Amino acid sequence: MPDLVTLEEIEDAARRLSGVAVRTPLVPLRGTAPSAPLLLKAESLQPVGSFKLRGAYAAISALPEEERKSGVIAHSSGNHAQAVAYAANVLGIPAVLVMPNTVPAVKVDACRLLGAEIVFVEPTIEARVETADRLAAAHGYALIPPFDDRRIIAGQGTIGLEILDDEPEVDAVFVPISGGGLISGIATAIKAKRPETKVIGVEPELAADAKASFLAGQRIGWPAAETGRTIADALRVERIGELPFEHLRAHVDDIITVGEDEIREAMRLLARRAGLVAEPGGAVATAGHLVSTASRGRHHAGRPQRHVAIVSGCNVDPKLYAEILAEEPPGIE
């Protein structure tokens, strides 16, 4: 088993991220009971609209100067690509981004505005990885993986440090899962400093490879044709990363899944009750919390139970967002 990321690595990433990443607030979701409040870690407020800036900058800023000067390359469905473009722009180095040809235009446009070169490929992890590896070898680019990298995990783990600083007695943290870098970092930080806090992963039912892997005790991949069915385009990775999977096994308490209607309803609730724009993947953790509490309840005789859900990104296609906000089906409120 590979060595897991340490608290010290996360704390080192936090020092390098100071002044680059926003220290995002915990925003209350209005309408939740005082005895069971839900706080939202608003990573959608980062300069690139998602948490991915933390991992990307942590990884690129850790590169030796000699490795940086030829530039960096990354493969991503959108948010990691934009984060790499932003971090490279801050550090004054070139960035090349390998992206699936199905990615929303809003994410592509944002990357181009930051000066990145875009290379489109078929929407499979194999196509993305092969192209990025080939171009890195041909041009000497430093490869910045989207999730299966300890520097990336350490950067994302800074979110866990901030949650504990702001809510030291948090009882549960709900985290969306794609390739697994985000939940790996958060779970590492939380469990190192407050082991009794539950870390719960959330996935779309239509892209639940991490839950399948978690239950089986080994990584299980889902075909791109299956994961591509979910509206949560940021969570369509076909298989959790190797290093993230080891963190899942060591630190994560449970993984739950949510349906497409529940994701859409969570996007509406975040807009109405918290004033937060969330892309579908960014609303998944909130949906998971709402579904979980609706099915199990949260009745405690002692102090209020403090729960946090990660709002991981806001980079949603404007037309799709308008359509979802206009919908009024029976909800999960």
C-alpha positions in Angstrom: 0.0 0.0 0.0 1.4 3.5 -0.9 2.2 5.9 1.9 -0.8 8.1 2.7 -0.6 11.9 2.7 0.2 13.3 6.1 -1.1 16.2 8.1 2.3 17.9 7.8 2.0 17.8 4.0 -1.4 19.5 4.2 -0.2 22.1 6.5 2.8 22.8 4.2 0.3 23.2 1.3 -1.8 25.6 3.3 1.3 27.9 3.8 2.0 28.0 0.1 -1.7 28.6 -0.8 -1.9 31.6 1.5 -2.8 34.7 -0.5 -3.6 32.6 -3.6 -6.7 30.5 -2.6 -9.6 32.2 -0.9 -10.3 31.1 2.7 -13.9 30.3 2.0 -16.7 30.8 4.6 -19.1 28.3 6.1 -22.5 29.6 4.9 -25.6 28.4 6.7 -28.4 26.8 4.7 -31.4 28.8 5.8 -34.4 26.7 6.9 -32.5 23.9 8.6 -33.5 23.4 12.3 -31.4 25.1 15.0 -30.9 21.6 16.5 -29.5 20.3 13.1 -27.9 23.2 11.2 -26.2 22.6 7.8 -23.2 24.7 7.0 -21.9 25.0 3.5 -18.2 25.2 2.7 -18.5 27.6 -0.2 -15.6 26.5 -2.5 -17.6 27.8 -5.3 -16.3 31.3 -4.3 -12.7 30.4 -5.3 -11.2 32.6 -8.1 -11.7 29.7 -10.6 -15.2 28.8 -9.2 -14.1 25.5 -7.6 -11.9 23.9 -4.9 -9.5 22.6 -7.6 -7.3 25.7 -7.3 -6.0 24.4 -4.0 -4.6 21.2 -5.4 -3.4 22.7 -8.7 -1.4 25.5 -7.1 -0.1 23.2 -4.4 1.2 20.8 -7.0 2.7 23.4 -9.4 4.2 25.6 -6.7 6.0 22.5 -5.4 7.8 21.9 -8.7 11.5 22.7 -8.9 12.1 25.8 -11.1 13.8 23.7 -13.8 10.7 21.5 -14.2 8.4 24.5 -14.3 10.0 26.5 -17.1 8.8 24.2 -19.9 5.2 24.6 -18.7 2.6 22.2 -17.3 0.0 19.9 -18.8 -3.2 18.5 -17.2 -6.2 16.4 -18.3 -9.5 17.3 -16.9 -13.3 17.5 -17.5 -13.1 21.2 -16.7 -12.5 22.4 -13.1 -9.0 21.0 -12.7 -8.1 22.4 -16.1 -9.3 25.9 -15.2 -7.4 25.6 -11.8 -4.2 24.6 -13.6 -4.6 27.4 -16.1 -5.0 29.9 -13.2 -2.1 28.6 -11.2 0.2 28.6 -14.2 -0.9 32.1 -15.0 -0.1 33.3 -11.5 3.3 31.6 -11.7 4.0 32.9 -15.2 4.4 29.5 -17.0 2.6 28.0 -20.0 -0.3 25.5 -19.6 -1.7 22.9 -22.0 -5.0 21.3 -21.1 -6.4 18.0 -22.4 -10.2 18.1 -22.1 -13.1 15.9 -23.2 -15.0 17.2 -26.2 -18.2 17.1 -24.2 -17.1 19.7 -21.5 -19.4 22.7 -21.1 -18.3 25.7 -23.1 -18.3 27.9 -20.0 -15.3 25.9 -18.7 -13.4 25.9 -22.0 -13.9 29.7 -22.4 -12.6 30.3 -18.8 -9.4 28.3 -19.5 -8.7 30.1 -22.8 -9.1 33.5 -21.1 -6.3 32.5 -18.7 -4.0 31.9 -21.7 -4.1 28.1 -21.8 -3.8 25.9 -24.9 -6.7 23.4 -25.2 -6.5 19.9 -26.8 -9.8 18.1 -27.1 -10.2 14.3 -26.9 -12.9 11.7 -26.6 -14.7 11.7 -23.2 -12.9 8.7 -21.7 -10.2 8.6 -19.0 -8.0 6.5 -21.3 -8.0 9.1 -24.1 -7.3 11.9 -21.6 -4.4 10.1 -19.9 -2.8 8.8 -23.1 -2.9 12.3 -24.8 -1.5 14.1 -21.7 1.3 11.6 -21.3 2.3 11.7 -24.9 2.4 15.5 -25.1 4.3 15.7 -21.8 6.9 13.3 -23.1 7.2 15.1 -26.4 7.5 18.7 -25.1 8.9 18.3 -21.6 5.7 19.5 -19.8 5.3 18.7 -16.1 2.2 16.6 -15.7 -0.3 17.8 -13.1 -2.8 15.0 -12.4 -6.4 15.9 -11.5 -6.6 13.7 -8.3 -4.2 10.7 -8.1 -1.2 12.7 -6.7 -0.2 13.4 -3.1 0.5 17.1 -3.8 -3.0 17.5 -5.2 -4.5 15.6 -2.2 -2.5 17.8 0.2 -3.8 21.0 -1.4 -7.4 19.8 -1.2 -6.9 18.8 2.4 -6.5 22.5 3.3 -10.3 22.6 3.2 -10.5 20.2 6.1 -8.1 22.4 8.1 -10.3 25.4 7.5 -13.5 23.6 8.5 -12.0 22.5 11.8 -10.7 26.0 12.5 -14.2 27.5 11.9 -16.3 24.6 13.4 -14.0 22.7 15.9 -16.7 20.3 17.0 -18.1 19.4 13.6 -19.9 16.1 13.7 -20.0 15.1 10.0 -18.6 16.4 6.7 -20.3 15.5 3.4 -18.0 15.5 0.4 -18.6 14.9 -3.4 -16.5 12.2 -5.0 -15.1 12.2 -8.5 -11.5 10.9 -8.8 -11.2 11.0 -5.0 -8.6 13.7 -4.4 -11.0 16.1 -2.6 -12.4 13.6 -0.1 -8.9 12.1 0.4 -7.4 15.4 1.5 -10.4 16.5 3.6 -10.7 13.1 5.3 -6.9 13.0 6.1 -7.0 16.5 7.8 -10.3 15.8 9.7 -9.3 12.4 11.0 -5.8 13.6 12.0 -7.3 16.4 14.2 -10.7 15.1 15.1 -11.1 11.4 14.6 -14.7 11.2 15.9 -16.0 13.4 13.0 -17.7 11.4 10.3 -16.5 11.9 6.7 -19.2 10.8 4.2 -18.7 10.7 0.5 -21.5 11.4 -2.0 -21.9 10.4 -5.6 -24.6 10.4 -8.3 -26.4 7.1 -8.6 -25.5 7.1 -12.3 -21.7 7.4 -11.6 -21.2 5.5 -8.3 -17.9 3.8 -9.1 -16.4 4.9 -5.8 -19.2 3.4 -3.7 -18.9 0.2 -5.7 -15.2 0.2 -5.0 -15.7 1.1 -1.3 -18.1 -1.9 -0.8 -16.0 -4.3 -2.8 -12.7 -3.4 -1.2 -11.0 -2.9 -4.6 -11.2 -0.3 -7.4 -14.1 -0.9 -9.8 -14.4 1.1 -13.0 -17.7 2.1 -14.7 -17.8 2.6 -18.5 -17.8 6.2 -19.7 -21.2 5.5 -21.4 -22.7 4.9 -17.9 -21.0 7.7 -15.9 -21.9 10.1 -18.8 -25.6 9.8 -17.9 -25.4 12.0 -14.9 -25.9 15.7 -15.0 -23.0 16.1 -12.7 -20.3 16.4 -15.4 -17.6 17.1 -12.9 -18.1 13.7 -11.3 -18.0 11.5 -14.4 -14.6 9.9 -13.8 -14.9 6.2 -14.5 -12.7 5.0 -11.7 -11.4 6.4 -8.4 -7.6 7.0 -8.3 -5.3 4.4 -6.8 -3.9 6.7 -4.1 -7.3 8.2 -3.3 -8.8 4.7 -2.9 -6.3 3.9 -0.2 -7.3 7.1 1.6 -10.9 6.2 1.3 -10.3 2.8 2.9 -8.3 4.4 5.7 -10.3 7.5 6.5 -13.9 7.6 5.0 -16.8 6.4 7.1 -19.5 5.9 4.4 -20.4 6.7 0.8 -24.0 7.4 -0.2 -25.6 8.1 -3.6 -28.2 10.6 -4.9 -30.5 10.7 -7.8 -30.6 13.3 -10.6 -33.8 15.0 -9.3 -32.2 15.3 -5.9 -29.1 17.0 -7.4 -31.3 19.5 -9.3 -33.3 20.2 -6.2 -30.2 20.8 -4.2 -29.0 23.4 -6.8 -32.3 25.2 -6.3 -32.1 25.1 -2.5 -28.5 26.5 -2.6 -29.6 29.4 -4.7 -32.8 30.2 -2.7 -31.6 29.5 0.8 -27.9 30.3 0.7 -27.4 32.6 -2.3 -24.9 30.2 -3.8 -24.6 29.2 -7.4 -23.6 25.5 -7.7 -22.9 23.4 -10.7 -24.5 19.9 -10.5 -21.4 18.3 -9.1 -21.1 21.1 -6.6 -24.5 20.4 -5.3 -24.1 16.7 -4.8 -22.8 16.8 -1.2 -25.8 19.0 -0.2 -28.2 16.6 -1.9 -26.6 13.8 0.0 -27.0 15.5 3.3 -30.6 16.3 2.7 -31.4 12.7 1.5 -29.5 11.3 4.5 -31.3 13.4 7.1 -34.7 12.8 5.5 -34.3 9.1 5.6 -32.6 8.8 9.0 -33.5 11.9 10.9 -31.3 13.8 13.3 -32.9 13.7 16.7 -30.3 14.2 19.5 -30.9 15.0 23.1 -27.6 16.7 23.6 -25.9 19.7 21.8 -26.9 20.5 18.2 -25.3 18.3 15.6 -23.1 20.3 13.3 -22.9 19.1 9.7 -20.9 20.6 6.8 -21.5 20.0 3.1 -18.9 21.0 0.5 -20.2 23.2 -2.3 -17.4 22.2 -4.6 -18.0 24.4 -7.7 -20.2 26.9 -9.5 -19.0 26.4 -13.2 -22.4 25.5 -14.7 -23.7 26.2 -18.2 -25.9 29.3 -17.8 -28.7 27.8 -20.0 -28.8 24.6 -18.0 -28.7 26.5 -14.7 -31.7 28.7 -15.8 -33.7 25.6 -16.8 -33.0 23.9 -13.4 -33.9 27.0 -11.4 -37.2 27.3 -13.3 -38.2 23.7 -12.6 -40.6 23.2 -9.7 -41.1 19.4 -9.2 -41.8 17.9 -5.8 -38.7 18.5 -3.8 -36.8 17.1 -0.9 -37.3 20.1 1.3 
